[in-house]
Amino acid sequence: MKALTKLSAALLLPLGAFCHQAMADNNVFTSMDDPSTAKKPFDGSAAAGYLAQTGNTTSSSLTAQTNMTWFQSRTAYSLWGNAANTSANDERSSETYNIGGRSRYNMTNYDYLFGQASWLSDRLNGYDSRDVLTAGYGRQVLNGPVHSLRMEFGPGVRYDDFHDGGHETKALGYGALSYQWQLTDTTKFVQGVSVLSSFGEDTTVNSETGLQVAINEHFALKLAYNVTWNNNPPESAPDRTDTKTSVMLSYAM
């Protein structure tokens, strides 16, 4: 029985999520949304990962995310969401929830207009809620089957409701870059970076680096590394840099 207990001290379920701290923000949208290259009217995926350990240390981590995009001849509409929870020895160490929506209108094959809104709850990193609204102009630099690159920028506004009390509304400048590289028929590399800056007073940089490997027509393994840097974080969560590493099983809808 003792040997069996040692053997079951760590239980790793098939879907794993490995986290170091929690993201304080997430405004990187790295899914393709160019209607000029869409091959079908709808594209979407859902992914999830889970890690559990028992014995001398009890911990668990759960990550889930989804994104969906609807295409028309010149427009695209997207919805996305993600959630992450981590606990150790019956104490919650991270808890984040994020949902958002986006629209895009192609003026030409390379120039487009966009609007984007998101809501974040990350109380353990200082925010009961963080609402961001941005809009502006984008340029589709590359839209081939192998390489896709877009850059966009515009004004925005953010409302922060701090966990330790108080709230604040700020005008922002927004800029983002999203790149996808189809390495092989089954492997895709994704890199996204976004910057939200209240003109020097408060700047947040978000980065997502990912690799997706298809298993079959519907399932794929997704490895993602997210970094958030904030030069002026809340007093209740003073660290400027948060990172998150996740390994998830993704299902293409």
C-alpha positions in Angstrom: 0.0 0.0 0.0 2.9 2.4 0.9 4.5 1.7 -2.5 1.2 2.3 -4.2 0.8 5.6 -2.4 4.3 6.7 -3.5 3.4 5.7 -7.1 0.3 7.8 -7.1 1.9 10.8 -5.4 1.9 12.7 -8.6 -1.0 12.3 -11.1 -0.6 14.0 -14.4 -3.7 13.9 -16.6 -3.3 13.8 -20.4 -3.9 17.5 -20.8 -1.2 19.5 -19.0 -1.0 23.2 -18.1 2.2 24.6 -16.5 2.0 28.1 -15.1 4.5 30.6 -13.5 2.5 33.5 -12.1 -0.6 34.8 -14.0 -1.0 37.2 -16.8 -2.0 40.6 -15.6 -3.4 41.4 -19.0 -4.2 39.8 -22.4 -4.8 41.9 -25.5 -2.9 39.9 -28.1 -5.3 38.5 -30.7 -3.2 36.1 -32.8 -5.9 34.2 -34.7 -6.2 34.8 -38.5 -9.1 37.2 -39.3 -8.4 38.3 -42.9 -11.6 37.7 -44.9 -9.8 37.9 -48.2 -7.9 34.6 -47.5 -10.7 32.8 -45.5 -11.4 29.4 -47.0 -14.7 28.9 -45.1 -17.3 31.2 -43.4 -16.5 30.1 -39.9 -13.2 29.1 -38.2 -12.9 28.3 -34.5 -11.1 26.2 -31.9 -11.2 25.3 -28.2 -8.3 24.2 -26.1 -7.9 22.9 -22.5 -5.1 21.7 -20.2 -5.1 20.2 -16.7 -2.3 19.2 -14.3 -3.0 17.6 -10.9 -0.5 16.5 -8.2 -1.1 14.8 -4.8 1.0 13.5 -2.0 3.5 15.7 0.0 2.4 18.6 -2.3 -1.2 19.0 -3.5 -1.6 21.3 -6.5 -3.7 21.7 -9.6 -3.8 23.9 -12.6 -6.5 24.3 -15.3 -6.3 26.3 -18.5 -9.0 26.7 -21.1 -9.5 28.9 -24.1 -11.5 29.3 -27.2 -11.7 31.6 -30.3 -14.3 31.9 -33.0 -14.3 34.0 -36.2 -17.1 34.5 -38.8 -16.1 35.7 -42.2 -18.0 37.6 -44.9 -16.6 39.0 -48.2 -15.0 42.1 -46.6 -15.7 41.7 -42.9 -14.7 39.4 -40.0 -16.2 39.1 -36.5 -14.4 37.3 -33.7 -15.1 36.2 -30.1 -12.5 34.8 -27.7 -12.2 33.8 -24.1 -9.7 32.1 -21.7 -9.6 31.1 -18.1 -6.7 29.9 -15.9 -6.8 28.7 -12.3 -3.9 27.4 -10.2 -3.9 26.3 -6.6 -1.3 24.8 -4.2 -2.0 23.1 -0.8 -5.6 24.3 -1.0 -4.6 27.9 -1.5 -5.5 29.8 -4.8 -2.3 31.3 -6.4 -3.8 32.6 -9.6 -7.3 33.1 -11.1 -7.8 34.9 -14.4 -10.8 35.2 -16.8 -10.7 37.1 -20.1 -13.3 37.6 -22.8 -13.2 39.8 -25.9 -14.7 40.6 -29.2 -13.3 42.0 -32.5 -14.5 43.2 -35.9 -12.5 43.9 -39.0 -13.4 45.5 -42.3 -11.1 45.2 -45.4 -10.9 48.5 -47.3 -8.5 46.9 -49.8 -6.6 43.6 -49.9 -4.0 45.1 -47.5 -5.7 48.0 -45.6 -8.4 47.5 -43.0 -10.2 49.0 -40.1 -10.7 47.3 -36.8 -12.5 47.6 -33.5 -11.7 45.5 -30.4 -13.0 45.2 -26.8 -12.0 43.0 -23.9 -12.7 42.3 -20.3 -10.2 40.9 -17.8 -10.6 39.7 -14.2 -7.3 39.0 -12.4 -7.8 39.8 -8.7 -4.6 38.1 -7.5 -2.6 40.4 -9.8 -4.4 43.5 -8.6 -7.5 43.8 -10.9 -11.1 43.0 -10.1 -11.7 44.0 -13.7 -9.9 45.7 -16.6 -12.0 46.8 -19.6 -10.2 47.9 -22.8 -11.7 49.4 -26.0 -9.6 50.1 -29.0 -10.1 50.9 -32.7 -8.0 52.0 -35.6 -6.2 51.2 -38.9 -4.4 48.0 -39.8 -2.1 46.9 -42.6 -2.0 43.3 -43.9 1.7 43.1 -44.8 1.7 39.4 -45.8 -1.3 37.2 -46.4 0.1 34.2 -48.2 -0.5 30.6 -47.4 2.9 30.3 -45.6 3.4 33.7 -44.0 0.8 36.0 -42.5 1.8 39.3 -41.0 -0.4 42.2 -39.9 0.3 45.5 -38.0 -2.3 47.8 -36.5 -2.6 50.8 -34.3 -5.1 53.3 -33.0 -6.6 55.1 -29.9 -8.2 53.4 -27.0 -9.6 53.7 -23.5 -9.2 51.5 -20.4 -11.1 51.3 -17.2 -9.3 49.7 -14.2 -11.2 48.5 -11.1 -8.4 47.7 -8.6 -8.7 44.7 -6.1 -7.5 46.8 -3.2 -10.0 49.6 -3.9 -10.4 52.4 -6.3 -10.8 52.7 -10.1 -9.3 54.7 -12.9 -10.1 55.5 -16.6 -7.3 56.2 -19.0 -6.9 57.2 -22.6 -4.5 54.9 -24.5 -2.5 54.5 -27.6 -2.6 50.9 -29.0 -0.3 49.1 -31.4 0.0 45.4 -32.3 1.8 43.0 -34.6 0.7 39.4 -35.4 2.7 36.9 -37.4 1.9 33.3 -38.4 4.3 30.9 -40.2 3.0 27.6 -41.6 6.2 25.6 -41.1 4.8 22.3 -42.5 1.4 21.0 -43.4 0.8 20.1 -39.7 2.9 22.7 -37.8 2.2 26.4 -37.3 4.2 29.1 -35.5 2.5 32.1 -34.0 3.9 35.3 -32.6 1.9 38.3 -31.4 2.9 41.5 -29.6 0.7 44.3 -28.4 1.4 47.6 -26.6 -1.1 49.7 -24.6 0.3 53.0 -23.4 -1.3 56.0 -21.6 1.4 58.2 -23.1 4.2 57.3 -20.8 2.3 57.1 -17.5 1.3 53.5 -17.8 2.5 51.1 -20.5 1.6 47.4 -20.8 3.3 45.0 -23.3 1.8 41.7 -24.1 3.5 38.9 -26.0 2.3 35.5 -27.1 4.6 32.9 -28.7 3.0 29.6 -29.8 3.5 26.4 -31.7 0.6 24.3 -32.9 1.1 20.7 -34.2 -1.9 19.0 -35.8 -2.6 15.4 -34.7 -5.5 14.9 -37.2 -8.1 16.9 -39.0 -9.7 18.2 -35.7 -7.2 17.8 -32.9 -3.8 19.5 -32.3 -1.3 20.1 -29.5 -0.7 23.7 -28.7 2.3 25.1 -26.8 2.1 28.8 -25.8 4.3 31.1 -23.8 2.7 34.5 -22.8 4.6 37.4 -21.2 3.0 40.6 -19.8 5.1 43.6 -18.7 3.7 46.6 -17.0 5.9 49.5 -16.0 3.3 50.7 -13.4 1.6 47.7 -11.8 -0.9 47.9 -9.0 0.5 48.3 -5.5 -1.1 44.9 -4.4 0.8 43.1 -7.2 4.1 45.0 -7.6 6.0 42.6 -10.0 6.3 44.1 -13.4 6.6 40.9 -15.4 4.2 37.9 -15.5 4.7 34.8 -17.6 2.5 31.8 -18.4 3.5 28.6 -20.2 0.7 26.2 -21.2 0.5 22.9 -23.1 -3.1 22.2 -24.3 -5.1 19.9 -26.5 -6.9 22.0 -29.1 -10.0 21.1 -31.1 -10.8 22.7 -34.4 -14.5 23.4 -34.9 
